[in-house]
Amino acid sequence: MMNSLPDDKELFVECPRCKTEIKQKNLKRHLRKIHGVSKASIKITSIPGTTATVSRSERIAALFSKINQGQYDTEGSLMTLMKNAETKGEDKILKAVQQRLRKVFPKLYRRYVGPITLRDPLGSKSCYCTKPISLHSIAHDILSMSIPTEALQCDLCWDEDISVAWGIYGPFGAKMIDKRTWTAICHERGDVKYATH
């Protein structure tokens, strides 16, 4: 069953006086009761998303509320929104998209943002348990051979981060990491964890 889209009065907008976010349908009452503006002087002509005179903050507030309402809950639209928010530096939108990813697509959240639950670092200071990062970043660490030594020693990092990144980005997944690089990482782990020199 398809959800009906809410009308523009259900969107949140910013009050022009106190800059708080309230529903579009409650803006006139808010201005009248909180700020003491008379009914005759209240003229709200711009509804978010319908006219060209909408301010940037109104557009961001409308997009923020639509994301939180789940109107963009498809993999492609959330990933596009996340990419655009990163390039434009919109932290509020980026956090909203990441929270929707966490709720709707936890595997994508783990892949591009970071782990859903944090682990106990077990005394280490530089492994992925202490500094959680996304699987995408771990794949780049594998490619550049810059995995921290503590992460190679930590069994949780190996099992839940490095090996999973290999599975997703290896030759049977995204084909970013070749077998030669993975073999070198495995040899390095063996030397770091089990060498007796």
Phi, psi and omega in degrees: 000130185272134179285138176280142181285138179289152178284172186296338180289342178276352180283153178270138178231169181260131177294132182292343182264307186256357176063024174270154181270125178221164180291146180303320183290340180261002186294316181297314180296320178299313180297322182289313187276318184277317186258355176070026180279135181288156182300323184292329184271355179275116177227105179253108183254335185261121174257132184305132174086001184244336182236166181277349183268014181287134181286163181297319181294326176292320179295318180293319178296320179294318178295319179301315181291324178294322178296314181292334177280349178088021181285344179246033185279050169240154184301313183294316183290322178293321179292321177295317178298319180294317179296315180293322179294323177293317182289328181268355178073030179270090184294322181295316179292319180300315179295321179296317179295318180296323178291324175293320176299317181299322183278316188267319182232076184298330179291321176292323177300313180297323184288319187250344183246305181161181181292150181284319176242144180271150180254160175285126185289350177056038174089346180282154182248345186231012179271176182288347174290321181279318182243080183292134177224173183284161177295330178298317178291324178294322177298322177291326174295321178295315181296323181270003180056042182239035176287132180300145181301321179296326178291327177288331178279331184282124181291324178295318178297319180294314184286317189261345182242297188292314180293323178293320177298321176297318179296322182279319186255004180280193185292343178260006179236246183280353178060036175271321184258124179273168184294328181295317178295318180295321178298319178296321178295318180297318177295320179295320177297316179299318179293319183288317187274321190245358181291146182241041180269000000 
